[in-house]
């Protein structure tokens, strides 16, 4: 390595650094995009959850109907002791 290479970045002493929060004045459009993505993610997750519950309910209703049909069919079978 060449020890004569110097950095072009200014050196900042601890006394030169900010000691308090200074907000950005430009209005940061990134914050608006982030909140939009957050709301969209929540909407998609709730929609997926509701769709999952609805499909599960519908399938369970079909399974229950089929189970009732099978119980009726078994009830019509002749008994083994007859």
N, C-alpha and C positions, 0 to 999 in steps of 0.2 A: 504494500500500500504506500501511497505517496503521502508523507506527513505534511507537505506544504500546501495541500488542498484545504481551503477554508470554506466554510459554509456561508452562503449568501443570506441565510435567514437571520433576522435581527435577534440579538439576545435580549431577553426580557428578564429584568431582575424581579425578585418577589415584591418589591415595593411598587413596581410599575403595573402589576396586575390589578384587575378590578377586585374590589372587596365586597361588592354588592351586586345583586341581580339587576341587569339593565335589559328591558324588553326590546325586541326588534320592532322598529317603527313601521316596517313595510307592510304589515298585515299578514304575513306568512300564509300564502294560499295552500301550503302543504297541510296545515292544520284543518282546513276545510275538507280537503280530500281524505284525510285520515278519518275524520268523523263520518264522512259519507260512507267510506268502506266499512267502518264499524257498524253503522246502522244497517247497511246491506247484509253484512255477515249475520247479525242478529235476526234479521227478517228471514234469511235463507235457512238458518238453523231452526227457527220456530216453524217455518213451513215444512221442512223435512221431518220434524218431530210430529207435527199434526198429520202429515201424510202417512207416516209410519204407523201411528196409532189407528188411523182410519183403516188402513189396509189390514192391520192385525185384527181389528174388530170385525171386519168383513169376512176374513178367513175363518175366524172363530165361529161366526154365525153359520158359515157353511159346514164346518166340522160338527157343530152342535146339531144341525139338521140331519146330517148323515148319521150321526150317532143315534138319534131318535129313530131313524128309519131302520137301522140295524137292530135296535132293541125291539122294535115291533116285529121284525122278521124272526128274531130269536124266540119271541113269545109265541109265534105261530107254529114253531117246530114241535113235533110230537115229543112228549117226555120220554126219557130213557126207560123208566119203570113201567111204561104202558105196554 
